[in-house]
Amino acid sequence: MVRLPSLRPGRALWGRLMTVAALLLSCCEVFAQKQSETRDQVWLGYFNQTRLSDRSGIWVDLQFRTNEFMERASSDIARVGYTYYVFDHMRLTAGYGRITHFALHDPAPDIPEHRTWQQVQWFDRNPRTSLVQYLRVEQRFLRRTKGDRLIDDYRFSWRFRYNFGLSIPLKGSEIVSGTPFLFLNDEIHINAGKEIVNNYFDQNRLFAGIGYQVTSNINAHLGYLYVFQQLPAGNQYVNTHAVRLFLFHNLDLRGN
């Protein structure tokens, strides 16, 4: 079987990941001193990856986010995709997402977004740690507004995302049913397209929390998420502090 080069997160890789995270956080703090606002949010999500055969599967994720902790809706996401299994540890997915960005203030309208996306996802596991990464490309069609109403036109842009998540068991030497674990996650977003002028950097999401492996195919993460985002104007920034609860459900429907 052809395998990718090992990406096991030993001491050297662990050090590099922590250095990158520290640099990103320090850059966020510097930029946040400019014109910025702070938001308190809650992020809830359900993620399902179901394997149908040796080569094919489906992806489904549903998310809901709130502002002012849980006082006001911020956005909802419904995303589906088809997955091709190149190897057991490497997957290609393409799909569609429907997103609603709820208005921060009345009488502004809620803004719908249509999004197609493609990604490559890969895994590396050893007895003490588990590392998952993906590269994702999105084509975003965001409904335009005029004053306090929607118009029949869309703003198109590209977005490129890199994500890594590192799991470390807090009991025993591997993550099995009934195991709590530490989960560290960072994701950077980069914008592109002719309508992107001031914010090629979109945002960075840094997460730290506790996970629990409920069964062999279900686990949950609960923790703190810090999002630093640059708005389209270029000189406006948003610092988001969020409680994040995600449930991950992985199924394998192949026969034994």
C-alpha positions as CSV (number, residue, x, y, z in Angstrom):
1,M,0.0,0.0,0.0
2,V,1.3,3.5,-0.9
3,R,1.5,5.7,2.2
4,L,2.3,9.4,2.6
5,P,5.4,10.3,4.6
6,S,4.8,10.0,8.4
7,L,3.5,13.1,10.1
8,R,3.7,11.8,13.6
9,P,3.6,14.6,16.1
10,G,6.7,13.9,18.1
11,R,8.6,16.5,20.1
12,A,9.9,18.4,17.1
13,L,6.5,18.6,15.4
14,W,4.8,19.4,18.7
15,G,7.2,22.3,19.2
16,R,6.6,23.6,15.7
17,L,2.8,23.5,16.1
18,M,3.0,25.3,19.4
19,T,5.4,27.9,17.9
20,V,3.0,28.6,15.0
21,A,0.0,28.9,17.3
22,A,1.9,31.3,19.5
23,L,3.0,33.5,16.5
24,L,-0.6,33.6,15.2
25,L,-1.9,34.5,18.6
26,S,0.7,37.3,19.1
27,C,-0.1,38.7,15.6
28,C,-3.8,38.7,16.4
29,E,-3.1,40.7,19.6
30,V,-1.1,43.3,17.7
31,F,-3.8,43.8,15.0
32,A,-6.6,43.7,17.6
33,Q,-5.3,47.0,18.9
34,K,-6.6,48.7,15.8
35,Q,-10.3,49.4,15.2
36,S,-12.0,46.3,16.6
37,E,-15.0,44.8,18.4
38,T,-15.4,41.9,20.7
39,R,-18.1,39.2,20.4
40,D,-19.1,36.5,22.8
41,Q,-20.5,33.4,21.1
42,V,-21.6,29.8,21.4
43,W,-20.8,27.3,18.6
44,L,-22.7,24.1,18.4
45,G,-22.0,21.4,15.7
46,Y,-22.7,17.9,14.6
47,F,-20.3,16.2,12.1
48,N,-20.9,12.9,10.4
49,Q,-18.6,10.9,8.1
50,T,-20.2,7.7,6.9
51,R,-18.2,5.2,4.9
52,L,-20.4,3.4,2.3
53,S,-17.7,1.2,0.6
54,D,-14.0,0.8,0.4
55,R,-13.8,3.9,-1.8
56,S,-16.9,6.1,-1.2
57,G,-18.7,7.8,1.7
58,I,-20.7,10.9,2.6
59,W,-20.0,14.0,4.7
60,V,-22.7,15.9,6.7
61,D,-22.2,18.7,9.1
62,L,-24.8,21.0,10.8
63,Q,-23.8,24.0,12.9
64,F,-25.5,26.8,14.8
65,R,-23.7,29.8,16.3
66,T,-25.1,32.5,18.6
67,N,-24.0,36.1,19.5
68,E,-24.1,37.7,23.0
69,F,-23.4,34.3,24.4
70,M,-26.9,32.8,23.6
71,E,-29.1,35.9,23.2
72,R,-29.1,36.2,19.4
73,A,-28.5,33.9,16.4
74,S,-25.3,34.5,14.5
75,S,-25.2,31.9,11.7
76,D,-26.3,28.4,10.8
77,I,-24.6,26.0,8.4
78,A,-25.8,22.9,6.6
79,R,-23.1,21.2,4.6
80,V,-23.0,17.9,2.6
81,G,-20.4,16.2,0.5
82,Y,-19.3,13.0,-1.3
83,T,-16.0,11.5,-0.1
84,Y,-13.6,9.4,-2.0
85,Y,-11.2,7.3,0.1
86,V,-7.8,7.3,-1.6
87,F,-6.4,5.3,1.3
88,D,-7.8,4.6,4.8
89,H,-5.9,7.6,6.1
90,M,-6.5,10.0,3.1
91,R,-9.8,11.3,1.8
92,L,-11.0,13.6,-0.9
93,T,-14.4,15.4,-0.5
94,A,-16.4,17.7,-2.6
95,G,-19.8,19.2,-1.7
96,Y,-22.2,22.1,-1.1
97,G,-23.1,24.2,1.9
98,R,-26.0,26.5,2.6
99,I,-25.3,29.2,5.2
100,T,-27.4,32.0,6.8
101,H,-25.6,35.0,8.3
102,F,-28.1,36.5,10.7
103,A,-28.2,40.3,11.1
104,L,-26.3,41.7,14.0
105,H,-28.7,44.6,14.3
106,D,-32.3,45.3,13.1
107,P,-33.5,46.2,10.5
108,A,-30.5,44.7,8.5
109,P,-31.5,41.6,6.6
110,D,-30.3,38.0,7.2
111,I,-27.8,37.2,4.4
112,P,-27.9,33.8,2.7
113,E,-24.7,32.2,1.2
114,H,-24.3,29.3,-1.2
115,R,-20.9,27.6,-1.0
116,T,-19.3,24.8,-3.0
117,W,-16.2,23.2,-1.5
118,Q,-13.5,20.7,-2.0
119,Q,-10.9,19.3,0.4
120,V,-8.2,16.8,1.1
121,Q,-8.1,15.3,4.6
122,W,-5.5,13.1,6.0
123,F,-4.8,11.4,9.4
124,D,-1.7,10.2,11.3
125,R,-2.0,8.1,14.4
126,N,0.4,6.6,16.8
127,P,0.0,5.1,20.3
128,R,0.0,8.4,22.1
129,T,-1.4,11.0,19.7
130,S,-3.7,11.5,16.8
131,L,-3.3,14.2,14.2
132,V,-5.9,15.1,11.6
133,Q,-5.4,17.8,8.9
134,Y,-7.2,19.2,6.0
135,L,-6.8,21.7,3.1
136,R,-10.2,23.1,1.9
137,V,-11.1,25.3,-1.0
138,E,-14.4,27.1,-1.0
139,Q,-16.3,29.0,-3.7
140,R,-18.5,31.5,-1.9
141,F,-21.7,33.2,-3.3
142,L,-22.8,35.7,-0.8
143,R,-26.1,37.6,-1.4
144,R,-25.6,41.3,-1.8
145,T,-27.6,43.9,0.1
146,K,-28.7,47.5,-0.6
147,G,-29.7,49.4,2.5
148,D,-31.8,47.1,4.6
149,R,-32.9,44.7,1.9
150,L,-31.5,41.9,-0.2
151,I,-31.0,42.3,-3.9
152,D,-30.8,39.7,-6.7
153,D,-27.0,39.6,-7.0
154,Y,-24.2,37.7,-5.4
155,R,-20.6,38.6,-4.3
156,F,-18.3,35.8,-5.3
157,S,-14.9,35.0,-3.7
158,W,-12.6,32.1,-3.0
159,R,-11.4,31.0,0.4
160,F,-8.6,28.6,1.3
161,R,-8.5,26.9,4.7
162,Y,-5.8,24.8,6.5
163,N,-6.8,23.0,9.7
164,F,-5.0,20.7,12.1
165,G,-6.3,19.0,15.2
166,L,-4.2,17.2,17.7
167,S,-5.7,14.7,20.2
168,I,-3.8,13.5,23.3
169,P,-5.3,10.8,25.6
170,L,-5.5,11.8,29.3
171,K,-6.0,8.2,30.4
172,G,-4.1,5.3,29.1
173,S,-1.9,5.2,26.0
174,E,-4.6,5.5,23.2
175,I,-8.0,6.9,22.6
176,V,-10.6,4.2,22.9
177,S,-14.2,4.1,24.2
178,G,-14.4,5.9,27.6
179,T,-11.2,7.9,27.1
180,P,-11.0,11.6,27.9
181,F,-8.4,13.5,25.8
182,L,-7.0,16.9,25.3
183,F,-7.8,18.4,21.9
184,L,-5.9,21.3,20.3
185,N,-7.0,22.8,17.0
186,D,-6.1,25.7,14.8
187,E,-7.5,26.8,11.4
188,I,-6.4,29.7,9.2
189,H,-8.6,31.2,6.4
190,I,-7.3,33.1,3.4
191,N,-9.5,35.0,0.9
192,A,-9.0,35.4,-2.8
193,G,-10.8,36.8,-5.8
194,K,-11.2,40.0,-7.7
195,E,-13.6,41.4,-5.1
196,I,-11.2,40.9,-2.3
197,V,-9.2,44.1,-1.8
198,N,-8.3,44.7,1.8
199,N,-8.7,41.4,3.6
200,Y,-6.8,38.6,1.9
201,F,-6.3,37.3,5.5
202,D,-9.8,36.4,6.6
203,Q,-9.5,34.8,10.1
204,N,-7.7,32.4,12.4
205,R,-9.5,30.0,14.8
206,L,-7.6,28.7,17.8
207,F,-9.3,26.1,20.0
208,A,-8.3,24.2,23.2
209,G,-10.6,21.8,25.0
210,I,-11.4,18.5,26.4
211,G,-12.7,15.6,24.3
212,Y,-14.4,12.4,25.3
213,Q,-14.6,9.2,23.3
214,V,-18.1,8.1,24.0
215,T,-18.1,4.9,21.9
216,S,-15.8,3.6,19.1
217,N,-17.6,5.9,16.6
218,I,-18.8,8.9,18.6
219,N,-16.7,11.6,20.4
220,A,-17.4,15.1,21.6
221,H,-15.2,18.2,22.1
222,L,-16.0,21.0,24.6
223,G,-13.7,24.0,25.1
224,Y,-12.7,27.6,24.4
225,L,-12.4,29.1,20.9
226,Y,-10.7,32.3,20.0
227,V,-11.4,33.7,16.5
228,F,-9.5,36.7,15.1
229,Q,-11.1,38.1,11.9
230,Q,-10.3,40.9,9.6
231,L,-13.4,42.5,8.0
232,P,-13.6,43.5,4.3
233,A,-12.9,47.2,5.1
234,G,-9.4,46.1,6.0
235,N,-9.0,48.3,9.1
236,Q,-11.7,46.6,11.2
237,Y,-11.2,43.5,13.2
238,V,-13.4,41.2,15.3
239,N,-12.2,39.3,18.4
240,T,-14.6,36.4,19.2
241,H,-14.5,34.5,22.4
242,A,-16.7,31.4,22.2
243,V,-17.7,28.2,24.0
244,R,-17.6,25.4,21.4
245,L,-19.3,22.1,21.6
246,F,-18.9,19.7,18.7
247,L,-20.2,16.1,18.3
248,F,-18.4,13.8,15.8
249,H,-20.1,10.7,14.5
250,N,-18.2,8.3,12.3
251,L,-19.9,5.3,10.7
252,D,-18.6,2.4,8.6
253,L,-21.4,0.6,6.7
254,R,-19.2,-1.9,5.0
255,G,-19.9,-5.5,5.7
256,N,-17.3,-7.5,7.6
